[in-house]
Amino acid sequence: MRRLFISILFFSSLSALAQKQPVTLSDVTSFKLVWHEGGLMNEYRILEVVPADTDWACYQTHLRGHTSKAEEINDSTRTFIKDIPSKILTQLLRIIARKDTGVNAGPFKISKTELITYTDSIKADLKLQQKAEFIDSLRSEAVINYGLNKALQPFMLDDRAYYGITITTRQNQSFTIKAYSFGYLFNLPWYIDNIKSYDPNISIIYEFISGHDKYAEYEQKRLYHDMDWEIYKNYFMTRFNWEDLKSDQPVSFALLKNTLTPTYFYRDSIHSSISFRSSLLPKYVNLPFAFRHGDTSAVAAFKRYEDTIANVFKRDNFLFDDLKMKPGYRMVFDHYKMSRGGKYIFKEIKKYFTGIDGFDYKKSQFIVIYKEHQIDSKWILLPNNSLIMVEDNINDTTGLLSGKVNFSDDLKRPHANPVVVIFDASGKIIYNYGLADINTHY
């Protein structure tokens, strides 16, 4: 699936934009549009928009791609695509001149009626009262603005494409707007002279010129769906699913309700995935749990696991003490990690620390520390209350153990660095094997 990456190059510091003088259509001699998808396919398309007898015309000047049968296309024939009304190009230039810096709902032309029609696509089996509450929230401007802003937040994907527009003036100067997109809604944000713009009409105009007349309609549907999802997820999902568990699976709910409070609860027709806080544990601790609906034996086993972790916290440990003083950090105990992959993780550690054979992986705990939403470090808590750090974000100078552990600069990665460092319960380093060739992804 092709993901969009839009970029438009800024060549001249003497351009009219840099001088804050709006460019009018009469100043322009051409618009050049470039699409390029890198990687193995290495496809691209170049379009040129120039003045015609009565208006403007778009021509394809180069196309490199592949047919549905994977046959290569490499065509440099100048081919007429469509006429472009002057008002479309004038609108583009006016948007460029504005340089809006924030997300403004106005250009998106959001219809509350349309938003409501997409609620069933989020969760079709909402109870009547739940659906009424969800729909009622869509009448709030604050809720709509939240959904819009969250829907426009970028996410990273590997498959990306490059789009470019170069605008050339009669003074033979070229200037640029640019955007970086991995399939984002309307490919936002754009960068106009290094200033972000969240006006969707830039992409709509680009795609219209390229011959994609249905682009705006398609993206608007994506926007409504994504806004509804973000609103549902933030305001209702966890609470509604907890309510449903109470009514649909009363035995499981009864086992969980006394000490556990969900902070995140996703469920489909077969499984539930929950992150809990426990009244038996510090507030910075999360216990994730996934189970098949109706599997009360799995729920009972998880409750026993909660008791096991509560007993762990009855012993002093430097890592627990440090996190008490670190707001913004979370400690996540992986319920399944050691039972599923502990044997192989211990085998990896043994390459550096042969003493690992003296411990039972089934009685050890796998811990992930999060700083905000990023992984800070990963640990194994051994039965004797000592700890093995197996991953660290070494380059974060504000991290949990920043300055407390020295590592070689060799082979440091920007984020996750596999390490083997062994601490006793007081925080004293027993062994520091530094950067290590280990795999804990079992």
C-alpha positions in Angstrom: 0.0 0.0 0.0 1.4 3.3 -1.1 1.9 5.9 1.7 2.2 9.5 0.8 5.2 11.7 1.4 4.8 15.2 0.1 7.7 17.6 -0.3 8.2 20.8 -2.2 11.6 22.4 -2.4 12.4 26.0 -1.4 15.2 27.3 -3.6 15.4 31.0 -3.3 15.8 33.2 -0.3 14.9 36.1 -2.5 11.5 34.7 -3.3 8.4 36.8 -2.9 7.3 34.6 0.0 10.5 35.3 1.9 9.9 39.0 1.4 6.3 38.5 2.7 4.8 39.7 -0.7 2.0 37.5 -1.9 2.5 35.9 -5.3 -0.4 36.4 -7.7 -1.2 34.0 -10.6 0.0 36.7 -13.1 3.5 36.4 -11.5 3.7 32.6 -12.2 5.0 30.9 -15.3 4.6 27.3 -14.2 3.7 24.8 -11.5 5.7 21.6 -11.4 4.3 18.6 -9.6 6.4 15.6 -8.8 5.4 12.3 -7.2 8.1 9.8 -6.3 7.9 6.5 -4.5 11.3 5.2 -3.6 12.3 1.7 -2.4 12.3 -1.3 -4.7 9.6 0.2 -7.0 11.3 3.5 -7.6 8.3 5.0 -9.4 7.7 8.6 -10.1 5.5 11.0 -12.1 6.1 14.6 -13.2 3.4 17.0 -14.1 3.6 20.6 -15.4 0.9 23.2 -15.2 1.3 26.1 -17.7 -0.8 28.9 -19.2 -3.0 27.8 -22.1 -5.1 29.8 -24.6 -8.0 30.5 -22.2 -6.9 29.2 -18.8 -4.2 26.7 -17.6 -3.4 23.2 -18.7 -1.8 20.2 -17.0 0.6 17.9 -18.9 2.4 14.8 -17.8 6.0 15.1 -18.8 7.4 11.8 -17.4 6.0 8.6 -15.9 8.0 5.7 -14.5 6.0 2.9 -13.0 4.6 -0.6 -13.5 1.5 -2.2 -14.9 -0.8 -4.5 -13.0 1.3 -7.3 -14.5 4.5 -5.8 -13.1 5.7 -4.7 -16.5 7.9 -1.5 -16.3 6.7 1.8 -17.7 9.1 4.6 -18.6 7.3 7.2 -20.6 8.6 10.7 -21.2 5.9 11.7 -23.8 4.3 15.1 -23.1 0.7 14.1 -22.5 -2.3 16.4 -21.8 -4.0 15.5 -18.6 -6.7 18.2 -18.0 -7.5 21.9 -18.0 -7.0 23.6 -14.6 -9.2 26.6 -13.8 -7.4 29.7 -12.7 -9.4 30.0 -9.5 -7.9 26.7 -8.3 -4.3 27.9 -8.7 -5.2 31.3 -7.2 -6.6 29.5 -4.2 -3.4 27.6 -3.8 -1.3 30.8 -3.8 -3.6 32.5 -1.3 -3.2 29.5 1.1 0.6 29.6 0.7 0.6 33.4 1.5 -1.4 32.8 4.7 1.0 30.4 6.4 -1.5 29.2 9.0 0.3 27.6 12.0 -2.4 25.8 13.9 -5.2 23.2 13.3 -8.4 25.1 12.4 -11.5 23.1 11.9 -12.9 25.6 9.4 -11.1 24.4 6.2 -12.1 20.7 7.0 -15.8 21.6 6.7 -16.7 19.1 9.4 -20.4 18.1 9.4 -21.6 16.9 12.8 -24.3 15.0 11.0 -21.7 13.1 9.0 -19.7 12.4 12.1 -22.7 10.8 13.7 -23.2 8.5 10.8 -19.7 7.0 11.3 -20.3 6.0 14.9 -21.5 2.5 13.9 -18.2 1.9 12.1 -16.4 2.3 15.4 -18.3 -0.2 17.4 -21.5 -1.6 16.0 -22.8 -3.2 19.2 -22.9 -0.2 21.5 -25.8 -0.3 23.9 -28.5 2.3 23.3 -27.5 4.5 26.3 -23.8 4.2 25.3 -24.5 5.2 21.7 -26.7 8.1 22.8 -23.8 9.4 25.1 -21.3 9.0 22.3 -23.5 10.9 19.8 -24.2 13.6 22.3 -20.5 14.3 22.7 -20.2 15.0 19.0 -22.2 18.2 19.5 -19.3 19.6 21.6 -16.9 21.8 19.8 -14.2 20.9 22.4 -14.7 17.2 21.7 -14.6 17.7 17.9 -11.4 19.7 18.1 -9.9 17.0 20.2 -10.8 14.4 17.7 -9.5 16.5 14.8 -6.2 17.2 16.4 -5.7 13.5 17.4 -6.7 12.3 13.9 -4.1 14.5 12.3 -1.2 13.3 14.5 1.3 11.6 12.4 2.3 7.9 12.7 5.4 6.4 11.2 5.3 3.8 8.4 8.1 2.5 6.3 6.3 2.7 2.9 6.4 6.4 1.9 6.1 8.5 -1.3 7.3 11.9 -2.2 5.2 14.6 -3.7 6.5 17.9 -4.8 5.3 21.2 -6.3 7.7 23.8 -7.6 6.3 27.2 -8.5 8.3 29.4 -10.8 7.8 33.1 -11.3 8.4 35.5 -14.2 11.5 36.7 -12.4 12.8 33.1 -12.9 12.6 32.5 -9.1 11.4 29.2 -7.6 9.8 28.7 -4.2 8.5 25.8 -2.2 6.1 24.4 0.2 6.7 20.9 1.6 5.1 18.2 3.7 6.2 14.8 5.0 3.6 12.1 4.9 3.4 8.4 5.6 -0.3 8.1 4.7 -1.4 10.9 7.0 -4.9 12.4 6.6 -4.6 15.0 3.8 -0.8 14.5 4.0 -0.7 17.1 6.8 1.1 19.1 8.0 2.7 21.1 5.1 5.7 23.3 5.6 5.5 26.7 4.0 8.8 28.5 4.4 9.5 26.1 7.3 6.2 27.0 8.9 3.6 24.3 9.4 0.2 24.6 7.7 -2.8 22.3 8.4 -4.9 23.4 5.5 -6.3 20.3 3.7 -7.0 22.3 0.6 -3.3 22.2 -0.3 -3.5 18.4 -0.8 -6.9 18.6 -2.4 -5.7 21.0 -5.0 -2.6 18.9 -5.6 -4.6 15.8 -6.1 -7.2 17.6 -8.3 -4.5 18.8 -10.6 -3.1 15.3 -10.7 -6.4 13.9 -11.9 -7.7 12.5 -8.6 -11.0 14.2 -8.5 -12.4 11.9 -5.7 -9.5 12.5 -3.3 -11.3 15.1 -1.1 -14.4 12.8 -0.8 -12.2 9.8 0.1 -10.1 11.7 2.7 -13.2 13.3 4.3 -14.6 9.8 4.9 -11.3 8.8 6.5 -11.3 11.9 8.6 -14.8 11.3 10.0 -13.9 7.7 10.8 -10.6 8.6 12.5 -12.1 11.5 14.4 -14.9 9.2 15.7 -12.3 6.6 16.7 -10.1 9.0 18.6 -13.1 10.5 20.4 -14.5 7.1 21.3 -11.1 5.8 22.4 -10.3 8.8 24.6 -13.7 9.4 26.2 -15.6 6.2 26.2 -13.9 3.0 25.1 -12.4 1.9 28.4 -15.5 2.8 30.5 -18.0 1.3 28.0 -16.0 -2.0 27.8 -15.8 -2.2 31.5 -19.6 -1.8 31.7 -20.0 -4.5 29.1 -17.8 -6.8 31.0 -19.9 -6.3 34.0 -23.1 -7.2 32.2 -21.8 -9.8 29.7 -19.3 -11.6 31.8 -20.3 -11.2 35.5 -18.0 -13.9 36.8 -14.9 -12.4 35.3 -16.0 -8.9 36.4 -16.5 -10.1 39.9 -13.0 -11.6 40.0 -11.4 -8.3 38.8 -13.5 -5.5 40.2 -12.4 -5.3 43.9 -8.7 -4.3 43.4 -8.3 -3.6 39.7 -9.2 -0.5 37.7 -8.8 -0.4 33.9 -6.7 2.4 32.4 -7.1 1.0 28.9 -9.6 -1.6 27.7 -10.0 -2.8 24.1 -12.2 -5.7 23.1 -13.3 -7.4 19.9 -15.8 -10.2 19.4 -13.4 -12.8 20.8 -10.7 -11.2 23.1 -10.2 -8.5 25.6 -7.0 -6.6 26.1 -6.8 -4.5 29.3 -4.2 -2.5 31.2 -4.9 -2.4 34.9 -3.9 -0.4 37.9 -4.1 -2.3 41.2 -5.0 -0.9 44.6 -2.4 -3.4 45.9 0.4 -1.8 44.0 2.0 1.7 43.5 0.2 4.0 41.1 3.1 3.9 38.6 2.6 0.2 38.0 0.5 -1.2 35.2 -0.5 -4.8 34.7 -1.5 -5.7 31.1 -3.9 -8.7 30.6 -5.4 -10.3 27.6 -7.9 -13.1 27.6 -10.5 -14.9 25.6 -14.1 -13.9 26.5 -15.6 -16.3 29.0 -12.2 -17.8 30.1 -12.6 -17.4 33.8 -9.7 -19.7 34.5 -7.4 -17.1 32.8 -8.9 -14.3 34.8 -8.4 -16.3 38.1 -4.8 -16.9 37.1 -4.3 -13.2 36.4 -5.6 -12.4 39.9 -3.0 -14.8 41.3 -0.4 -13.0 39.3 -1.5 -9.7 40.8 -1.0 -11.2 44.3 2.5 -12.4 43.2 3.5 -8.9 42.1 2.0 -7.4 45.3 4.4 -9.7 47.3 7.3 -8.5 45.1 6.7 -5.0 46.3 6.9 -6.0 50.0 10.7 -6.2 49.5 12.8 -3.0 49.1 14.3 -2.5 45.7 16.1 0.6 44.3 14.2 0.5 41.0 10.9 0.7 42.8 12.2 3.5 45.1 13.5 5.5 42.1 10.2 5.4 40.3 8.4 6.8 43.3 10.3 10.0 42.7 9.9 10.1 38.9 6.5 11.4 37.8 5.8 10.6 34.2 7.3 7.1 34.4 5.4 3.8 34.3 6.4 0.3 35.3 4.7 -2.5 33.3 4.9 -6.1 34.4 4.5 -8.5 31.4 2.2 -11.3 32.6 3.3 -13.7 29.9 6.8 -12.8 29.0 8.8 -15.1 31.2 6.4 -18.0 31.0 6.4 -17.8 27.2 10.0 -16.8 26.5 11.9 -16.8 29.7 13.9 -20.0 28.9 15.2 -18.4 25.7 15.9 -15.0 27.3 18.0 -16.7 30.0 19.9 -18.5 27.3 20.7 -15.2 25.7 21.9 -13.7 29.0 24.0 -16.7 29.7 26.3 -15.7 26.9 27.5 -12.9 29.3 26.5 -14.0 32.8 26.8 -17.8 33.4 25.4 -17.3 36.9 21.9 -17.0 35.4 21.7 -20.8 35.6 21.3 -20.4 39.3 17.9 -18.7 38.9 14.4 -20.0 37.9 13.1 -18.0 35.0 9.5 -19.0 36.0 9.9 -17.1 39.3 11.4 -14.1 37.6 9.5 -11.0 36.4 10.0 -9.1 33.1 9.6 -5.3 33.5 9.3 -2.5 31.0 9.8 1.1 32.1 8.1 3.8 30.1 9.0 7.5 30.1 5.8 9.1 28.9 5.0 6.9 25.8 8.6 5.8 25.0 10.4 2.8 26.4 13.1 3.9 28.8 14.5 0.5 29.8 13.7 -3.2 30.2 14.6 -5.4 33.2 14.4 -8.8 34.7 13.7 -9.0 38.4 15.3 -12.2 39.7 13.9 -14.2 42.7 16.6 -12.9 45.0 15.4 -9.3 44.3 18.5 -8.4 42.2 17.9 -6.9 38.7 19.3 -7.4 35.2 18.9 -4.5 32.9 18.5 -6.0 29.4 17.7 -2.8 27.4 18.4 0.9 27.8 17.8 4.1 25.9 21.4 5.0 26.5 21.3 8.3 24.5 18.5 9.8 26.6 20.4 12.1 29.0 17.3 12.5 31.2 16.5 8.8 31.4 16.0 6.8 34.6 19.6 5.8 35.0 21.3 8.6 33.0 24.8 9.1 34.4 24.7 6.1 36.7 25.8 3.5 34.2 28.7 4.0 31.8 28.6 2.3 28.3 31.0 2.3 25.5 30.1 4.5 22.5 30.5 1.6 20.2 27.4 0.5 18.4 25.0 2.7 20.3 21.6 2.9 18.7 19.3 6.0 18.8 16.8 4.3 21.0 16.8 0.7 22.2 20.2 -0.7 23.1 20.5 -4.3 24.3 22.7 -4.5 27.4 23.5 -6.8 30.3 24.0 -4.9 33.6 23.3 -6.7 36.9 22.3 -4.7 40.1 21.7 -5.8 43.6 18.6 -4.7 45.4 20.3 -1.5 46.7 21.3 -0.4 43.2 24.9 -1.4 43.4 26.3 -2.6 40.0 27.5 -6.2 40.4 28.4 -6.8 36.7 28.4 -4.4 33.8 28.8 -6.3 30.5 27.7 -3.2 28.6 26.2 -3.3 25.1 25.3 -6.9 24.4 24.3 -9.2 21.5 21.1 -10.5 23.1 17.5 -10.8 22.0 14.6 -10.5 24.4 11.8 -10.4 21.9 10.4 -13.8 22.6 
